[in-house]
């Protein structure tokens, strides 16, 4: 069972009652916070507005990283954040339009307040022999080392792979030490990993794309893998699939995950058509396990352009607060990296 206050903070409730109805239970306590409890099942239309407390709220956000220029195809985003010794570290992708570099770099930056960032290192696509870079995953290991997982496009193809760098500090990543951990294959591209360590187990959700027909390669689902060390991964199956006839019928990509005993809450990017590629919106999925996610509403989106609001990352600040980071379309069509304190 999952409870959420108006700030969107989740807590696990051990007291699931036998025979309780499925779905979401909304409890408006007065005085006190709004409580949303997930018991498994489908979110009804009546509860969609209440579930919005879990979602990004752009009106509360500020810019953390501006795009490298104006206009469509110019982006700063695809964030992944981690915290250590009172500082926040943020990895993100920088992009120019097609023909001008695409995803040309991944930067790693540091901040004391989570809003103003100092760049520590910038890694260029050429250093990995990649045509483009997409979402990284920045992770601190249990022994205090750091890993940066990178989504790399194979030149001249629709294929993607994931490589990893290891370093003692987030500013010390060296592209010359990169190695492939998720190669994909001739039939499948793999990219945009979400990686969590939980006890003695590593979890990974990644978007997978079919390659048999290049015109259909924008389609995506999310597969789940696990690992004893975060390097050698074993695929366990599909965690989330597109839903025919829905707003996410063309593709779904898990972007953030909350793990609790017996419960998983995931945020994901979705789109209904190839035309919406790059302008995905954010939805919510829930389930009893990492490969059993069911998609729900509502949709969080930008008030501008085609509504793109994607690549949500949620960082626990350790003081009952969280920071949301995400990529959002702005009025001129560029994408900027924004943050909310929740």
TAZI-V614219 format. One record per residue. N is the residue number from 1. RES is the residue in one letter. PSI is psi in radians with two decimals (none if undefined). OMEGA is omega as a letter, one per 40 degrees, with the letter a starting at -180 (999 if undefined). BURIAL is b if it has 9 or more other ideal C-beta (glycine too) atoms within 8 Angstrom, else e. Layout:
n=N res=RES psi=PSI omega=OMEGA burial=BURIAL
n=N res=RES psi=PSI omega=OMEGA burial=BURIAL
This chain:
n=1 res=X psi=2.44 omega=a burial=b
n=2 res=X psi=2.33 omega=i burial=b
n=3 res=X psi=2.48 omega=i burial=b
n=4 res=X psi=2.30 omega=i burial=b
n=5 res=X psi=-3.10 omega=i burial=b
n=6 res=X psi=-0.37 omega=i burial=e
n=7 res=X psi=-0.18 omega=a burial=b
n=8 res=X psi=0.02 omega=i burial=b
n=9 res=X psi=2.30 omega=a burial=b
n=10 res=X psi=2.58 omega=i burial=b
n=11 res=X psi=2.59 omega=a burial=e
n=12 res=X psi=2.37 omega=i burial=b
n=13 res=X psi=2.03 omega=a burial=b
n=14 res=X psi=-0.17 omega=a burial=e
n=15 res=X psi=0.86 omega=i burial=e
n=16 res=X psi=2.24 omega=a burial=e
n=17 res=X psi=2.46 omega=i burial=e
n=18 res=X psi=2.40 omega=i burial=e
n=19 res=X psi=0.17 omega=a burial=e
n=20 res=X psi=2.57 omega=a burial=e
n=21 res=X psi=2.64 omega=i burial=e
n=22 res=X psi=2.90 omega=i burial=e
n=23 res=X psi=-2.74 omega=i burial=b
n=24 res=X psi=2.42 omega=i burial=b
n=25 res=X psi=2.22 omega=a burial=b
n=26 res=X psi=2.19 omega=a burial=b
n=27 res=X psi=1.92 omega=i burial=e
n=28 res=X psi=1.77 omega=a burial=e
n=29 res=X psi=2.40 omega=a burial=e
n=30 res=X psi=2.04 omega=e burial=e
n=31 res=X psi=2.86 omega=i burial=e
n=32 res=X psi=3.08 omega=a burial=e
n=33 res=X psi=2.77 omega=i burial=e
n=34 res=X psi=2.31 omega=a burial=b
n=35 res=X psi=2.26 omega=i burial=b
n=36 res=X psi=2.17 omega=a burial=b
n=37 res=X psi=2.17 omega=i burial=b
n=38 res=X psi=2.22 omega=a burial=b
n=39 res=X psi=0.16 omega=a burial=b
n=40 res=X psi=2.56 omega=a burial=e
n=41 res=X psi=-2.83 omega=a burial=e
n=42 res=X psi=2.38 omega=i burial=e
n=43 res=X psi=2.23 omega=a burial=b
n=44 res=X psi=2.86 omega=i burial=e
n=45 res=X psi=-0.59 omega=a burial=e
n=46 res=X psi=-0.40 omega=a burial=e
n=47 res=X psi=-0.09 omega=a burial=b
n=48 res=X psi=-0.77 omega=a burial=b
n=49 res=X psi=-0.60 omega=a burial=e
n=50 res=X psi=-0.59 omega=a burial=b
n=51 res=X psi=-0.33 omega=a burial=b
n=52 res=X psi=-0.32 omega=i burial=b
n=53 res=X psi=-0.37 omega=i burial=b
n=54 res=X psi=-0.22 omega=a burial=b
n=55 res=X psi=2.80 omega=i burial=b
n=56 res=X psi=2.51 omega=i burial=b
n=57 res=X psi=1.62 omega=a burial=b
n=58 res=X psi=-0.53 omega=a burial=b
n=59 res=X psi=-0.28 omega=i burial=e
n=60 res=X psi=-0.04 omega=a burial=e
n=61 res=X psi=2.82 omega=i burial=b
n=62 res=X psi=2.83 omega=i burial=e
n=63 res=X psi=2.26 omega=i burial=e
n=64 res=X psi=-0.71 omega=i burial=b
n=65 res=X psi=2.16 omega=i burial=b
n=66 res=X psi=2.69 omega=i burial=e
n=67 res=X psi=2.82 omega=a burial=b
n=68 res=X psi=-0.02 omega=i burial=e
n=69 res=X psi=3.09 omega=a burial=e
n=70 res=X psi=2.87 omega=i burial=e
n=71 res=X psi=2.88 omega=a burial=b
n=72 res=X psi=2.53 omega=i burial=e
n=73 res=X psi=-0.07 omega=i burial=b
n=74 res=X psi=2.03 omega=a burial=b
n=75 res=X psi=2.60 omega=i burial=b
n=76 res=X psi=2.19 omega=a burial=b
n=77 res=X psi=-2.59 omega=a burial=b
n=78 res=X psi=0.95 omega=a burial=b
n=79 res=X psi=2.71 omega=i burial=b
n=80 res=X psi=2.16 omega=a burial=b
n=81 res=X psi=2.63 omega=i burial=b
n=82 res=X psi=2.81 omega=a burial=b
n=83 res=X psi=2.44 omega=i burial=b
n=84 res=X psi=2.30 omega=i burial=e
n=85 res=X psi=0.74 omega=i burial=e
n=86 res=X psi=0.05 omega=i burial=e
n=87 res=X psi=2.67 omega=i burial=b
n=88 res=X psi=2.30 omega=i burial=b
n=89 res=X psi=2.36 omega=a burial=b
n=90 res=X psi=2.18 omega=i burial=b
n=91 res=X psi=2.43 omega=a burial=b
n=92 res=X psi=2.77 omega=a burial=b
n=93 res=X psi=2.43 omega=i burial=b
n=94 res=X psi=2.40 omega=a burial=b
n=95 res=X psi=2.54 omega=i burial=b
n=96 res=X psi=2.91 omega=a burial=b
n=97 res=X psi=2.82 omega=i burial=b
n=98 res=X psi=2.39 omega=a burial=e
n=99 res=X psi=-0.17 omega=i burial=e
n=100 res=X psi=0.24 omega=i burial=e
n=101 res=X psi=-0.34 omega=a burial=e
n=102 res=X psi=-2.39 omega=i burial=b
n=103 res=X psi=1.58 omega=a burial=b
n=104 res=X psi=-0.26 omega=a burial=b
n=105 res=X psi=2.73 omega=i burial=b
n=106 res=X psi=2.26 omega=i burial=b
n=107 res=X psi=2.61 omega=i burial=b
n=108 res=X psi=2.22 omega=a burial=b
n=109 res=X psi=2.87 omega=a burial=b
n=110 res=X psi=2.55 omega=a burial=b
n=111 res=X psi=2.55 omega=i burial=b
n=112 res=X psi=-0.46 omega=a burial=e
n=113 res=X psi=-0.05 omega=i burial=e
n=114 res=X psi=0.01 omega=a burial=b
n=115 res=X psi=-0.83 omega=a burial=e
n=116 res=X psi=2.09 omega=a burial=e
n=117 res=X psi=2.50 omega=i burial=b
n=118 res=X psi=2.15 omega=a burial=e
n=119 res=X psi=2.27 omega=i burial=e
n=120 res=X psi=-0.72 omega=a burial=b
n=121 res=X psi=2.53 omega=i burial=b
n=122 res=X psi=2.22 omega=a burial=b
n=123 res=X psi=2.16 omega=a burial=b
n=124 res=X psi=2.66 omega=a burial=e
n=125 res=X psi=-0.59 omega=a burial=b
n=126 res=X psi=-0.50 omega=a burial=e
n=127 res=X psi=-0.31 omega=a burial=b
n=128 res=X psi=0.12 omega=a burial=b
n=129 res=X psi=0.62 omega=a burial=e
n=130 res=X psi=2.53 omega=i burial=b
n=131 res=X psi=-0.49 omega=i burial=e
n=132 res=X psi=2.71 omega=i burial=b
n=133 res=X psi=2.52 omega=i burial=b
n=134 res=X psi=-2.60 omega=a burial=b
n=135 res=X psi=2.24 omega=i burial=b
n=136 res=X psi=2.95 omega=i burial=b
n=137 res=X psi=2.07 omega=a burial=b
n=138 res=X psi=2.13 omega=a burial=b
n=139 res=X psi=2.38 omega=i burial=b
n=140 res=X psi=2.27 omega=a burial=b
n=141 res=X psi=2.89 omega=i burial=b
n=142 res=X psi=-0.44 omega=i burial=e
n=143 res=X psi=0.14 omega=i burial=e
n=144 res=X psi=-0.01 omega=i burial=e
n=145 res=X psi=2.97 omega=a burial=b
n=146 res=X psi=2.57 omega=i burial=b
n=147 res=X psi=2.50 omega=i burial=b
n=148 res=X psi=1.94 omega=i burial=b
n=149 res=X psi=2.34 omega=a burial=b
n=150 res=X psi=2.34 omega=i burial=b
n=151 res=X psi=2.06 omega=a burial=b
n=152 res=X psi=2.24 omega=i burial=b
n=153 res=X psi=2.28 omega=i burial=b
n=154 res=X psi=2.16 omega=a burial=b
n=155 res=X psi=2.43 omega=i burial=e
n=156 res=X psi=0.15 omega=a burial=e
n=157 res=X psi=3.10 omega=i burial=e
n=158 res=X psi=0.10 omega=a burial=e
n=159 res=X psi=2.48 omega=i burial=b
n=160 res=X psi=2.64 omega=i burial=b
n=161 res=X psi=2.91 omega=i burial=b
n=162 res=X psi=2.24 omega=i burial=b
n=163 res=X psi=2.89 omega=a burial=b
n=164 res=X psi=2.50 omega=i burial=b
n=165 res=X psi=2.58 omega=i burial=b
n=166 res=X psi=2.49 omega=a burial=e
n=167 res=X psi=2.85 omega=i burial=b
n=168 res=X psi=-0.35 omega=a burial=e
n=169 res=X psi=2.58 omega=a burial=e
n=170 res=X psi=-0.32 omega=i burial=b
n=171 res=X psi=0.04 omega=a burial=b
n=172 res=X psi=0.24 omega=i burial=b
n=173 res=X psi=2.36 omega=a burial=b
n=174 res=X psi=2.03 omega=a burial=e
n=175 res=X psi=-0.42 omega=a burial=b
n=176 res=X psi=-0.25 omega=a burial=e
n=177 res=X psi=0.28 omega=a burial=e
n=178 res=X psi=2.60 omega=i burial=b
n=179 res=X psi=2.65 omega=a burial=e
n=180 res=X psi=2.31 omega=i burial=e
n=181 res=X psi=-0.46 omega=i burial=b
n=182 res=X psi=1.64 omega=a burial=b
n=183 res=X psi=-0.30 omega=a burial=e
n=184 res=X psi=-2.83 omega=i burial=b
n=185 res=X psi=-2.98 omega=a burial=e
n=186 res=X psi=-0.39 omega=a burial=e
n=187 res=X psi=-0.22 omega=a burial=e
n=188 res=X psi=2.29 omega=i burial=b
n=189 res=X psi=2.51 omega=a burial=b
n=190 res=X psi=2.36 omega=a burial=b
n=191 res=X psi=3.07 omega=i burial=b
n=192 res=X psi=0.96 omega=a burial=b
n=193 res=X psi=2.53 omega=i burial=b
n=194 res=X psi=2.14 omega=a burial=b
n=195 res=X psi=2.25 omega=i burial=b
n=196 res=X psi=2.55 omega=i burial=b
n=197 res=X psi=2.27 omega=a burial=b
n=198 res=X psi=1.80 omega=a burial=e
n=199 res=X psi=-2.10 omega=i burial=e
n=200 res=X psi=0.33 omega=a burial=e
n=201 res=X psi=2.46 omega=i burial=b
n=202 res=X psi=2.45 omega=i burial=b
n=203 res=X psi=2.52 omega=i burial=b
n=204 res=X psi=2.33 omega=i burial=b
n=205 res=X psi=2.31 omega=a burial=b
n=206 res=X psi=2.61 omega=i burial=b
n=207 res=X psi=2.41 omega=a burial=b
n=208 res=X psi=2.45 omega=a burial=b
n=209 res=X psi=2.35 omega=i burial=b
n=210 res=X psi=2.45 omega=a burial=b
n=211 res=X psi=-0.05 omega=a burial=b
n=212 res=X psi=-0.70 omega=i burial=e
n=213 res=X psi=1.91 omega=a burial=e
n=214 res=X psi=-0.50 omega=i burial=e
n=215 res=X psi=-0.23 omega=i burial=e
n=216 res=X psi=0.10 omega=a burial=e
n=217 res=X psi=-0.21 omega=i burial=b
n=218 res=X psi=-0.30 omega=i burial=b
n=219 res=X psi=2.55 omega=a burial=b
n=220 res=X psi=2.58 omega=i burial=b
n=221 res=X psi=3.07 omega=i burial=b
n=222 res=X psi=2.14 omega=i burial=b
n=223 res=X psi=2.74 omega=a burial=b
n=224 res=X psi=2.44 omega=i burial=b
n=225 res=X psi=2.76 omega=i burial=b
n=226 res=X psi=2.87 omega=a burial=b
n=227 res=X psi=2.59 omega=i burial=b
n=228 res=X psi=-0.32 omega=a burial=e
n=229 res=X psi=0.00 omega=a burial=e
n=230 res=X psi=0.14 omega=a burial=b
n=231 res=X psi=-0.79 omega=i burial=e
n=232 res=X psi=1.93 omega=a burial=e
n=233 res=X psi=2.53 omega=i burial=b
n=234 res=X psi=2.08 omega=a burial=e
n=235 res=X psi=2.42 omega=a burial=e
n=236 res=X psi=-0.14 omega=i burial=b
n=237 res=X psi=-3.10 omega=a burial=e
n=238 res=X psi=2.26 omega=a burial=b
n=239 res=X psi=-0.61 omega=a burial=b
n=240 res=X psi=2.32 omega=a burial=b
n=241 res=X psi=2.71 omega=i burial=e
n=242 res=X psi=2.70 omega=a burial=b
n=243 res=X psi=2.01 omega=a burial=e
n=244 res=X psi=2.33 omega=i burial=e
n=245 res=X psi=-0.04 omega=a burial=e
n=246 res=X psi=3.09 omega=a burial=b
n=247 res=X psi=-0.25 omega=a burial=b
n=248 res=X psi=0.50 omega=a burial=b
n=249 res=X psi=-0.33 omega=a burial=b
n=250 res=X psi=-0.51 omega=a burial=b
n=251 res=X psi=2.59 omega=i burial=b
n=252 res=X psi=2.40 omega=a burial=b
n=253 res=X psi=1.94 omega=i burial=b
n=254 res=X psi=2.34 omega=a burial=b
n=255 res=X psi=-0.40 omega=i burial=b
n=256 res=X psi=2.51 omega=a burial=b
n=257 res=X psi=2.40 omega=i burial=b
n=258 res=X psi=2.14 omega=i burial=b
n=259 res=X psi=2.26 omega=i burial=b
n=260 res=X psi=2.78 omega=a burial=b
n=261 res=X psi=2.02 omega=i burial=e
n=262 res=X psi=0.05 omega=a burial=e
n=263 res=X psi=2.48 omega=i burial=b
n=264 res=X psi=2.27 omega=i burial=b
n=265 res=X psi=2.19 omega=a burial=b
n=266 res=X psi=2.53 omega=i burial=b
n=267 res=X psi=2.54 omega=a burial=b
n=268 res=X psi=2.69 omega=i burial=b
n=269 res=X psi=2.46 omega=i burial=b
n=270 res=X psi=2.71 omega=i burial=b
n=271 res=X psi=2.75 omega=a burial=b
n=272 res=X psi=-0.23 omega=a burial=b
n=273 res=X psi=2.88 omega=i burial=e
n=274 res=X psi=-0.53 omega=a burial=e
n=275 res=X psi=-0.40 omega=i burial=e
n=276 res=X psi=0.06 omega=i burial=b
n=277 res=X psi=2.35 omega=a burial=b
n=278 res=X psi=-0.12 omega=a burial=e
n=279 res=X psi=0.67 omega=a burial=b
n=280 res=X psi=2.69 omega=i burial=b
n=281 res=X psi=2.92 omega=a burial=b
n=282 res=X psi=2.28 omega=i burial=b
n=283 res=X psi=-3.14 omega=a burial=b
n=284 res=X psi=2.39 omega=i burial=b
n=285 res=X psi=2.59 omega=a burial=b
n=286 res=X psi=2.79 omega=i burial=b
n=287 res=X psi=3.03 omega=a burial=b
n=288 res=X psi=-0.23 omega=a burial=e
n=289 res=X psi=3.01 omega=a burial=e
n=290 res=X psi=-0.29 omega=i burial=b
n=291 res=X psi=0.31 omega=a burial=b
n=292 res=X psi=0.93 omega=a burial=b
n=293 res=X psi=2.39 omega=i burial=b
n=294 res=X psi=2.24 omega=a burial=e
n=295 res=X psi=2.49 omega=i burial=b
n=296 res=X psi=3.14 omega=i burial=b
n=297 res=X psi=-3.02 omega=e burial=e
n=298 res=X psi=-3.05 omega=i burial=b
n=299 res=X psi=2.28 omega=i burial=b
n=300 res=X psi=2.34 omega=a burial=b
n=301 res=X psi=2.86 omega=i burial=b
n=302 res=X psi=2.59 omega=i burial=b
n=303 res=X psi=-0.01 omega=a burial=e
n=304 res=X psi=2.71 omega=i burial=e
n=305 res=X psi=-2.35 omega=a burial=b
n=306 res=X psi=0.06 omega=i burial=e
n=307 res=X psi=0.27 omega=a burial=b
n=308 res=X psi=2.12 omega=i burial=b
n=309 res=X psi=1.88 omega=a burial=b
n=310 res=X psi=3.03 omega=i burial=b
n=311 res=X psi=0.79 omega=i burial=b
n=312 res=X psi=2.36 omega=i burial=b
n=313 res=X psi=2.34 omega=a burial=b
n=314 res=X psi=2.14 omega=a burial=b
n=315 res=X psi=2.11 omega=i burial=b
n=316 res=X psi=2.14 omega=a burial=e
n=317 res=X psi=-0.07 omega=i burial=b
n=318 res=X psi=0.12 omega=a burial=e
n=319 res=X psi=0.57 omega=a burial=e
n=320 res=X psi=0.22 omega=i burial=e
n=321 res=X psi=2.84 omega=i burial=b
n=322 res=X psi=2.74 omega=i burial=b
n=323 res=X psi=2.27 omega=i burial=b
n=324 res=X psi=2.37 omega=i burial=b
n=325 res=X psi=2.43 omega=i burial=b
n=326 res=X psi=2.87 omega=i burial=b
n=327 res=X psi=2.31 omega=a burial=b
n=328 res=X psi=2.44 omega=i burial=b
n=329 res=X psi=2.32 omega=i burial=b
n=330 res=X psi=-3.12 omega=a burial=b
n=331 res=X psi=-0.56 omega=a burial=e
n=332 res=X psi=0.08 omega=i burial=e
n=333 res=X psi=-0.24 omega=i burial=b
n=334 res=X psi=2.83 omega=i burial=b
n=335 res=X psi=2.33 omega=i burial=b
n=336 res=X psi=2.73 omega=i burial=b
n=337 res=X psi=2.11 omega=a burial=b
n=338 res=X psi=2.82 omega=i burial=b
n=339 res=X psi=2.58 omega=i burial=b
n=340 res=X psi=2.49 omega=i burial=b
n=341 res=X psi=2.16 omega=a burial=e
n=342 res=X psi=none omega=999 burial=b
